[in-house]
Amino acid sequence: MKRLTFLLVAAATTVCLITFMASAPGQPDGQSAAPYVTEIPHGYRDWRWISSTHEAGDLNSLGAILGNDVAIEAYREGKLPFPEGTIIAALHYRNVPSEENNRVFGQAQSFVPGAPTNIQFMVKDSRRYAATGGWGFATFTDGKPADAASMKSCFPCHEKAKDTDLVFTRYAP
Amino acid sequence: MKRLTFLLVAAATTVCLITFMASAPGQPDGQSAAPYVTEIPHGYRDWRWISSTHEAGDLNSLGAILGNDVAIEAYREGKLPFPEGTIIAALHYRNVPSEENNRVFGQAQSFVPGAPTNIQFMVKDSRRYAATGGWGFATFTDGKPADAASMKSCFPCHEKAKDTDLVFTRYAP
């Protein structure tokens, strides 16, 4: 149980990010349908690269952090807090050895993204997500959003990165 | 010396890629000025993400593979060989622990890109780089191209990836 809790917290923490949630059909403007993001932002796989991530240990992940245009511009210009409309995506995969690369190297050293594990988002919408620091967080596994209970762990961890508007990832030059 | 050779081969191999080399001024069309790429392709930092890389051991690197539009389209459509004009970029950094993330995790497990080490490119130009499988390779450190001697190690390693047109990196979904 302790290990499960750790994995859940770790998964939610690494880059626990948000997703743009369009107003739910029939939802009066200004009312938040959920305290986190439940729809995958359109076109995220075409966004530009912010940085790469590697978590060792039980998580054993390798991935990338991508950002929409608002995010990239904010990072490059050092804008803090991040502007409304910023979306940051974290694509996570198993960190697996590349047998092909290792044959070339002549030793086991090369790791590549294996099976996808989850995709996480942070969406900046200060009004909708006021209760979680202005960020809506999201975790999708096989395209499905995480349940409400597990999403509660995002904000308490990200809150520790107050100096960078709750965002852990730095822009890689 | 053995370690140095290994590092050079490793650095040149991981993703030893090419760069688009515009015709040198005064160079008659059709004559290749160098057997590898000596100019950094314009705008590569805005290209889309293909995959992430992690090399353990002495290399200890973390990075990203980006591609220009021709490269991304070819990957997504499974085009092999890669079309003329394909450019693949490999951005390498030291794989360093993130103290900030580790404090949140409560243990040492999180790694992020540290100081940049080099940027490598592969540029598909079958005529210009006929002698190296149609690919021009490039390694830039602090913006400067590697010397001719070290660039000789790119093609012999990449040649081993004949089934994928000399490209080791797979597209991460």
Interface residues (C-beta under 8 A of the other chain):
Chain A: A10 T13 T14 R45 D46 W47 R48 W49 S51 S52 T53 H54 E55 A56 G57 D58 L59 L62 G63 A64 L66 L91 Y93 N95 S98 E100 N101 R103 V104 F105 Q107 A108 Q109 S110 F111 V112 P113 P116 C157 K160 A161 F168 T169 R170 A172 P173
Chain B: A10 T13 T14 R45 D46 W47 R48 W49 S51 S52 T53 H54 E55 A56 G57 L59 L62 G63 A64 L66 L91 Y93 N95 S98 E100 N101 R103 V104 F105 Q107 A108 Q109 S110 F111 V112 P113 P116 C157 K160 A161 F168 T169 R170 A172 P173
